[in-house]
Amino acid sequence: MRYPASKLPQVGTTIFTQMSQLAAEHGAINLSQGFPDFDGPALLKARVSHYLEQGFNQYAPMTGVPALRQALALKTEQLYGRKTCPDTEVTITSGATEAIFAVISALVRTGDEVIVFDPAYDCYEPAISLNGGLTHHLPLMPPDFSIDWQRLAEAIHAGTRLIILNNPHNPTGALLSAADLQQLAELLRDTDVLLLGDEVYEHIVFDGQPHASLLSHPELAQRSLVVSSFGKTYHTTGWKVGYCIAPAPLTAEVRKVHQYLTFSTITPVQLALADFVQQQPQHYQQLPAFYQTKRDEFCQLVSGGRFHYRPAQGTYFQLLDYSEISDKGDVEMARWLTTEIGVAAIPISVFYAEPPQELRYLRFCFAKNTDTLQQAAARLNAI
Ligand SMILES: Cc1ncc(COP(=O)(O)O)c(C=O)c1O
Protein backbone atom coordinates (compact mmCIF):
# COMPACT_ATOMS: atom_id res chain seq x y z
CA MET A 1 0.00 0.00 0.00
CA ARG A 2 0.99 3.62 -0.33
CA TYR A 3 0.66 6.00 2.58
CA PRO A 4 -1.20 9.24 1.85
CA ALA A 5 0.70 12.41 1.05
CA SER A 6 1.29 14.65 4.06
CA LYS A 7 -1.44 17.15 4.90
CA LEU A 8 1.29 19.43 6.25
CA PRO A 9 4.16 18.96 3.80
CA GLN A 10 5.98 22.12 4.95
CA VAL A 11 5.99 21.13 8.60
CA GLY A 12 9.10 19.43 9.98
CA THR A 13 10.58 19.26 13.46
CA THR A 14 10.10 22.66 15.08
CA ILE A 15 13.04 25.01 15.39
CA PHE A 16 12.66 24.80 19.19
CA THR A 17 13.23 21.03 19.18
CA GLN A 18 16.07 21.34 16.66
CA MET A 19 17.93 23.98 18.63
CA SER A 20 17.36 22.26 21.98
CA GLN A 21 18.72 19.00 20.51
CA LEU A 22 21.74 20.78 19.10
CA ALA A 23 22.28 22.50 22.46
CA ALA A 24 22.17 19.13 24.26
CA GLU A 25 24.57 17.49 21.78
CA HIS A 26 27.10 20.30 22.19
CA GLY A 27 26.59 20.99 25.88
CA ALA A 28 25.52 24.56 25.04
CA ILE A 29 23.65 26.84 27.43
CA ASN A 30 20.12 26.66 26.15
CA LEU A 31 18.53 30.10 25.80
CA SER A 32 16.57 28.91 22.78
CA GLN A 33 13.37 27.28 24.01
CA GLY A 34 11.06 29.50 26.05
CA PHE A 35 10.93 27.95 29.49
CA PRO A 36 12.26 29.02 32.89
CA ASP A 37 15.12 27.15 34.56
CA PHE A 38 13.51 27.92 37.94
CA ASP A 39 10.45 26.36 39.51
CA GLY A 40 6.86 27.50 40.02
CA PRO A 41 5.56 28.81 43.40
CA ALA A 42 5.83 26.35 46.32
CA LEU A 43 2.25 26.99 47.44
CA LEU A 44 0.91 26.19 43.98
CA LYS A 45 2.83 22.91 43.88
CA ALA A 46 1.61 22.10 47.39
CA ARG A 47 -1.99 22.63 46.28
CA VAL A 48 -1.48 20.27 43.32
CA SER A 49 -0.06 17.61 45.69
CA HIS A 50 -2.97 18.18 48.03
CA TYR A 51 -5.59 17.59 45.36
CA LEU A 52 -3.69 14.59 43.97
CA GLU A 53 -3.56 13.02 47.43
CA GLN A 54 -7.19 13.82 48.15
CA GLY A 55 -8.25 11.82 45.10
CA PHE A 56 -9.25 14.58 42.68
CA ASN A 57 -7.93 12.49 39.82
CA GLN A 58 -10.90 11.90 37.54
CA TYR A 59 -12.22 13.88 34.55
CA ALA A 60 -12.82 17.57 35.14
CA PRO A 61 -15.96 19.15 33.64
CA MET A 62 -15.54 19.63 29.90
CA THR A 63 -15.54 23.44 30.20
CA GLY A 64 -13.12 23.49 33.15
CA VAL A 65 -13.38 23.32 36.93
CA PRO A 66 -16.02 25.91 38.04
CA ALA A 67 -13.78 27.47 40.71
CA LEU A 68 -11.06 28.18 38.15
CA ARG A 69 -13.50 29.63 35.62
CA GLN A 70 -14.94 31.84 38.36
CA ALA A 71 -11.49 32.99 39.48
CA LEU A 72 -10.60 33.91 35.87
CA ALA A 73 -13.89 35.72 35.27
CA LEU A 74 -13.29 37.83 38.37
CA LYS A 75 -9.68 38.51 37.44
CA THR A 76 -10.69 39.53 33.91
CA GLU A 77 -13.21 42.00 35.28
CA GLN A 78 -10.73 43.44 37.78
CA LEU A 79 -7.81 43.70 35.35
CA TYR A 80 -9.45 44.49 32.04
CA GLY A 81 -12.86 45.84 33.05
CA ARG A 82 -14.71 43.21 31.02
CA LYS A 83 -17.63 41.61 32.81
CA THR A 84 -17.18 37.91 32.08
CA CYS A 85 -19.57 35.02 32.63
CA PRO A 86 -17.66 32.04 34.07
CA ASP A 87 -20.21 29.55 32.76
CA THR A 88 -20.61 30.69 29.17
CA GLU A 89 -17.46 32.68 28.35
CA VAL A 90 -14.47 30.91 29.96
CA THR A 91 -13.10 27.55 28.80
CA ILE A 92 -10.09 25.80 30.35
CA THR A 93 -7.87 24.03 27.80
CA SER A 94 -4.77 21.85 27.75
CA GLY A 95 -2.38 24.73 27.17
CA ALA A 96 -2.83 27.82 25.04
CA THR A 97 -1.84 25.61 22.11
CA GLU A 98 -5.04 23.61 22.42
CA ALA A 99 -7.11 26.77 22.79
CA ILE A 100 -5.58 28.23 19.62
CA PHE A 101 -6.24 25.04 17.67
CA ALA A 102 -9.81 24.86 18.96
CA VAL A 103 -10.53 28.51 18.11
CA ILE A 104 -9.16 28.19 14.59
CA SER A 105 -10.95 24.87 13.98
CA ALA A 106 -14.22 26.29 15.26
CA LEU A 107 -14.14 29.41 13.12
CA VAL A 108 -12.15 28.84 9.93
CA ARG A 109 -13.85 27.22 6.93
CA THR A 110 -12.42 26.14 3.60
CA GLY A 111 -11.17 29.18 1.71
CA ASP A 112 -11.43 31.60 4.65
CA GLU A 113 -8.49 33.91 5.04
CA VAL A 114 -6.65 34.41 8.32
CA ILE A 115 -4.27 37.34 8.73
CA VAL A 116 -1.14 36.55 10.69
CA PHE A 117 1.72 38.93 11.50
CA ASP A 118 5.23 37.63 10.84
CA PRO A 119 7.39 36.68 12.62
CA ALA A 120 4.51 34.47 13.82
CA TYR A 121 4.45 31.83 16.54
CA ASP A 122 4.58 28.53 14.74
CA CYS A 123 1.30 26.84 15.71
CA TYR A 124 -1.04 29.20 13.85
CA GLU A 125 -0.52 28.30 10.23
CA PRO A 126 -0.72 24.47 10.53
CA ALA A 127 -4.09 24.85 12.30
CA ILE A 128 -5.32 27.22 9.59
CA SER A 129 -4.18 24.87 6.80
CA LEU A 130 -5.67 21.74 8.39
CA ASN A 131 -9.02 23.54 8.42
CA GLY A 132 -8.81 24.50 4.77
CA GLY A 133 -8.05 28.15 5.50
CA LEU A 134 -5.53 30.39 3.80
CA THR A 135 -2.91 32.29 5.76
CA HIS A 136 -2.31 35.87 4.71
CA HIS A 137 1.09 36.87 6.10
CA LEU A 138 1.80 40.51 6.88
CA PRO A 139 5.31 41.35 8.04
CA LEU A 140 6.12 43.29 11.19
CA MET A 141 9.14 45.28 10.17
CA PRO A 142 12.28 45.70 12.24
CA PRO A 143 13.51 47.45 14.27
CA ASP A 144 10.33 48.09 16.28
CA PHE A 145 8.16 45.31 14.76
CA SER A 146 5.02 47.42 14.68
CA ILE A 147 1.93 46.86 12.55
CA ASP A 148 1.70 48.60 9.18
CA TRP A 149 -1.92 49.75 9.46
CA GLN A 150 -2.15 50.73 5.83
CA ARG A 151 -1.12 47.24 4.72
CA LEU A 152 -3.55 45.69 7.18
CA ALA A 153 -6.41 47.84 5.85
CA GLU A 154 -5.57 46.76 2.30
CA ALA A 155 -5.37 43.08 3.27
CA ILE A 156 -8.87 42.89 4.80
CA HIS A 157 -11.64 41.80 2.43
CA ALA A 158 -14.93 39.89 2.47
CA GLY A 159 -13.10 36.54 2.78
CA THR A 160 -11.15 37.58 5.90
CA ARG A 161 -12.46 35.53 8.81
CA LEU A 162 -9.88 36.10 11.50
CA ILE A 163 -6.86 38.16 12.49
CA ILE A 164 -4.39 36.64 14.94
CA LEU A 165 -2.70 39.11 17.26
CA ASN A 166 0.05 37.94 19.57
CA ASN A 167 0.52 40.56 22.27
CA PRO A 168 3.05 40.80 23.99
CA HIS A 169 4.79 39.44 20.93
CA ASN A 170 6.97 36.37 20.73
CA PRO A 171 9.69 36.45 19.34
CA THR A 172 10.20 40.24 19.11
CA GLY A 173 9.10 41.41 22.58
CA ALA A 174 6.96 44.17 20.98
CA LEU A 175 3.76 45.46 22.65
CA LEU A 176 0.52 46.84 21.27
CA SER A 177 -0.73 50.05 22.88
CA ALA A 178 -4.26 51.22 23.69
CA ALA A 179 -3.94 53.52 20.66
CA ASP A 180 -3.17 50.48 18.47
CA LEU A 181 -6.34 48.79 19.70
CA GLN A 182 -8.35 51.92 18.91
CA GLN A 183 -6.92 51.98 15.39
CA LEU A 184 -7.85 48.32 14.99
CA ALA A 185 -11.38 48.96 16.25
CA GLU A 186 -11.89 51.68 13.66
CA LEU A 187 -10.54 49.45 10.91
CA LEU A 188 -12.83 46.55 11.77
CA ARG A 189 -15.98 48.48 12.73
CA ASP A 190 -17.96 47.69 9.59
CA THR A 191 -16.67 44.15 9.14
CA ASP A 192 -17.41 40.69 10.58
CA VAL A 193 -13.72 39.96 11.09
CA LEU A 194 -12.97 38.11 14.35
CA LEU A 195 -9.83 38.44 16.45
CA LEU A 196 -7.81 35.70 18.09
CA GLY A 197 -5.71 37.30 20.82
CA ASP A 198 -2.74 35.16 21.82
CA GLU A 199 -1.96 36.88 25.13
CA VAL A 200 0.04 34.18 26.89
CA TYR A 201 2.61 36.78 28.07
CA GLU A 202 -0.10 39.16 29.37
CA HIS A 203 1.64 39.60 32.74
CA ILE A 204 5.15 40.04 31.36
CA VAL A 205 5.24 43.73 30.36
CA PHE A 206 7.93 46.25 31.18
CA ASP A 207 8.78 49.87 31.88
CA GLY A 208 5.41 50.61 33.45
CA GLN A 209 3.50 49.94 30.26
CA PRO A 210 0.10 48.28 30.73
CA HIS A 211 -0.88 45.17 28.79
CA ALA A 212 -3.42 46.33 26.19
CA SER A 213 -5.59 43.22 26.21
CA LEU A 214 -8.28 42.84 23.56
CA LEU A 215 -10.52 42.18 26.58
CA SER A 216 -9.91 45.74 27.79
CA HIS A 217 -11.40 47.31 24.65
CA PRO A 218 -15.19 46.98 24.89
CA GLU A 219 -15.77 47.21 21.14
CA LEU A 220 -13.00 44.76 20.19
CA ALA A 221 -13.89 42.37 23.03
CA GLN A 222 -17.17 41.60 21.25
CA ARG A 223 -15.26 40.08 18.34
CA SER A 224 -12.32 38.65 20.29
CA LEU A 225 -11.33 35.21 21.52
CA VAL A 226 -8.47 35.72 23.96
CA VAL A 227 -6.16 32.89 24.87
CA SER A 228 -3.71 32.78 27.78
CA SER A 229 -1.53 30.22 29.56
CA PHE A 230 -0.81 29.47 33.21
CA GLY A 231 2.48 27.96 32.07
CA LYS A 232 3.96 31.41 31.37
CA THR A 233 2.53 33.16 34.40
CA TYR A 234 3.41 30.52 37.01
CA HIS A 235 6.70 29.16 35.58
CA THR A 236 5.03 25.81 34.92
CA THR A 237 5.16 25.37 31.14
CA GLY A 238 5.14 21.58 31.53
CA TRP A 239 1.66 21.53 33.01
CA LYS A 240 0.05 22.74 29.80
CA VAL A 241 -3.02 24.46 31.21
CA GLY A 242 -4.47 27.43 29.38
CA TYR A 243 -7.81 29.04 28.68
CA CYS A 244 -9.94 30.96 26.23
CA ILE A 245 -12.26 33.88 27.02
CA ALA A 246 -14.79 34.85 24.36
CA PRO A 247 -18.39 36.04 23.98
CA ALA A 248 -20.88 33.23 24.72
CA PRO A 249 -21.87 32.40 21.09
CA LEU A 250 -18.20 32.09 20.10
CA THR A 251 -17.34 30.14 23.26
CA ALA A 252 -20.12 27.67 22.43
CA GLU A 253 -18.46 26.96 19.08
CA VAL A 254 -14.96 26.66 20.58
CA ARG A 255 -16.27 24.19 23.15
CA LYS A 256 -17.71 21.99 20.39
CA VAL A 257 -14.13 21.45 19.19
CA HIS A 258 -12.48 21.34 22.63
CA GLN A 259 -15.00 18.64 23.60
CA TYR A 260 -13.60 16.28 20.97
CA LEU A 261 -10.01 17.43 20.97
CA THR A 262 -9.17 16.72 24.62
CA PHE A 263 -12.60 16.89 26.33
CA SER A 264 -11.09 18.19 29.57
CA THR A 265 -7.89 19.26 31.29
CA ILE A 266 -5.98 17.81 34.26
CA THR A 267 -8.19 18.08 37.36
CA PRO A 268 -5.81 18.51 40.34
CA VAL A 269 -3.84 21.23 38.55
CA GLN A 270 -7.01 23.17 37.71
CA LEU A 271 -8.15 23.00 41.34
CA ALA A 272 -4.75 24.15 42.58
CA LEU A 273 -4.69 27.02 40.06
CA ALA A 274 -8.15 28.12 41.22
CA ASP A 275 -6.85 28.43 44.80
CA PHE A 276 -3.66 30.16 43.75
CA VAL A 277 -5.18 32.73 41.36
CA GLN A 278 -7.53 33.82 44.15
CA GLN A 279 -5.18 33.61 47.12
CA GLN A 280 -1.98 35.00 45.58
CA PRO A 281 -2.87 37.79 43.14
CA GLN A 282 0.43 39.42 44.14
CA HIS A 283 2.23 36.70 42.18
CA TYR A 284 1.02 37.94 38.78
CA GLN A 285 1.07 41.55 39.98
CA GLN A 286 4.79 41.20 40.69
CA LEU A 287 5.62 39.37 37.47
CA PRO A 288 6.46 42.52 35.42
CA ALA A 289 9.05 43.59 38.01
CA PHE A 290 10.38 40.04 38.35
CA TYR A 291 11.00 39.65 34.62
CA GLN A 292 12.08 43.25 34.07
CA THR A 293 14.92 42.62 36.50
CA LYS A 294 15.94 39.59 34.42
CA ARG A 295 15.65 41.51 31.14
CA ASP A 296 17.79 44.33 32.53
CA GLU A 297 20.29 41.87 33.95
CA PHE A 298 20.65 40.07 30.61
CA CYS A 299 20.91 43.32 28.62
CA GLN A 300 23.43 44.74 31.06
CA LEU A 301 25.50 41.54 30.88
CA VAL A 302 25.63 41.42 27.07
CA SER A 303 26.26 45.14 26.71
CA GLY A 304 29.93 44.29 27.24
CA GLY A 305 29.95 42.54 23.85
CA ARG A 306 29.28 43.32 20.21
CA PHE A 307 25.57 42.54 20.09
CA HIS A 308 23.08 45.40 19.84
CA TYR A 309 19.59 45.45 21.27
CA ARG A 310 16.44 47.44 21.94
CA PRO A 311 15.18 46.24 25.33
CA ALA A 312 12.13 43.96 24.95
CA GLN A 313 8.88 45.67 25.95
CA GLY A 314 7.31 42.39 27.03
CA THR A 315 7.67 38.55 27.06
CA TYR A 316 10.75 36.78 28.40
CA PHE A 317 12.63 37.03 25.14
CA GLN A 318 15.30 39.49 24.09
CA LEU A 319 16.32 39.96 20.45
CA LEU A 320 20.02 40.57 19.92
CA ASP A 321 21.21 42.12 16.66
CA TYR A 322 24.46 40.46 15.56
CA SER A 323 25.05 42.50 12.40
CA GLU A 324 28.32 43.90 13.78
CA ILE A 325 29.64 40.39 14.36
CA SER A 326 28.70 38.48 11.23
CA ASP A 327 26.80 38.65 7.96
CA LYS A 328 25.75 34.99 8.22
CA GLY A 329 22.03 34.28 7.83
CA ASP A 330 20.32 33.87 11.20
CA VAL A 331 19.80 30.08 10.97
CA GLU A 332 23.48 29.57 10.22
CA MET A 333 24.41 32.05 12.95
CA ALA A 334 22.23 30.26 15.53
CA ARG A 335 23.87 26.92 14.68
CA TRP A 336 27.35 28.45 14.84
CA LEU A 337 26.62 30.08 18.16
CA THR A 338 25.40 26.77 19.58
CA THR A 339 28.17 24.53 18.28
CA GLU A 340 31.16 26.93 18.50
CA ILE A 341 30.30 29.40 21.27
CA GLY A 342 28.09 27.18 23.41
CA VAL A 343 24.94 29.30 23.60
CA ALA A 344 21.71 28.24 21.86
CA ALA A 345 19.26 30.86 20.54
CA ILE A 346 16.42 30.93 18.03
CA PRO A 347 16.71 32.45 14.54
CA ILE A 348 13.63 34.56 13.81
CA SER A 349 13.56 34.25 10.01
CA VAL A 350 11.91 30.83 10.41
CA PHE A 351 8.79 32.64 11.69
CA TYR A 352 8.37 34.63 8.47
CA ALA A 353 6.73 33.41 5.25
CA GLU A 354 9.10 35.80 3.45
CA PRO A 355 11.86 36.98 5.77
CA PRO A 356 13.06 40.52 5.06
CA GLN A 357 16.56 40.67 3.61
CA GLU A 358 19.35 41.27 6.08
CA LEU A 359 17.46 40.01 9.10
CA ARG A 360 20.24 39.74 11.68
CA TYR A 361 18.49 38.94 14.95
CA LEU A 362 18.52 35.98 17.30
CA ARG A 363 16.01 35.43 20.10
CA PHE A 364 17.34 34.67 23.59
CA CYS A 365 15.15 33.50 26.48
CA PHE A 366 16.05 35.31 29.70
CA ALA A 367 13.69 33.32 31.97
CA LYS A 368 16.80 31.87 33.58
CA ASN A 369 18.69 32.05 36.85
CA THR A 370 21.39 34.69 37.18
CA ASP A 371 24.10 32.03 36.98
CA THR A 372 22.83 30.79 33.63
CA LEU A 373 22.56 34.33 32.25
CA GLN A 374 26.06 35.22 33.47
CA GLN A 375 27.63 32.14 31.92
CA ALA A 376 25.82 32.70 28.63
CA ALA A 377 26.79 36.39 28.52
CA ALA A 378 30.45 35.60 29.24
CA ARG A 379 30.50 33.35 26.17
CA LEU A 380 28.61 35.87 24.01
CA ASN A 381 30.87 38.75 25.05
CA ALA A 382 33.97 36.76 24.12
CA ILE A 383 32.99 36.72 20.42
C1 LIG B 1 3.11 33.14 21.59
C2 LIG B 1 2.79 31.82 22.20
N1 LIG B 1 1.56 31.32 22.08
C3 LIG B 1 1.22 30.14 22.62
C4 LIG B 1 2.13 29.38 23.32
C5 LIG B 1 1.72 28.04 23.87
O1 LIG B 1 1.38 28.06 25.21
P1 LIG B 1 1.12 26.69 26.00
O2 LIG B 1 2.44 26.15 26.40
O3 LIG B 1 0.24 27.07 27.15
O4 LIG B 1 0.42 25.76 25.05
C6 LIG B 1 3.43 29.87 23.48
C7 LIG B 1 4.44 29.05 24.19
O5 LIG B 1 5.63 29.24 24.03
C8 LIG B 1 3.77 31.12 22.91
O6 LIG B 1 5.01 31.62 23.03
The ligand as a Gaussian input file, in Angstrom:
#p B3LYP/6-31G(d) Opt

LIG

0 1
 C        3.111000      33.138000      21.593000
 C        2.791000      31.821000      22.203000
 N        1.562000      31.317000      22.079000
 C        1.218000      30.137000      22.618000
 C        2.132000      29.383000      23.321000
 C        1.719000      28.041000      23.869000
 O        1.378000      28.062000      25.205000
 P        1.116000      26.693000      25.996000
 O        2.442000      26.146000      26.405000
 O        0.243000      27.066000      27.146000
 O        0.415000      25.760000      25.051000
 C        3.431000      29.865000      23.478000
 C        4.444000      29.050000      24.185000
 O        5.627000      29.239000      24.028000
 C        3.773000      31.118000      22.911000
 O        5.012000      31.624000      23.030000

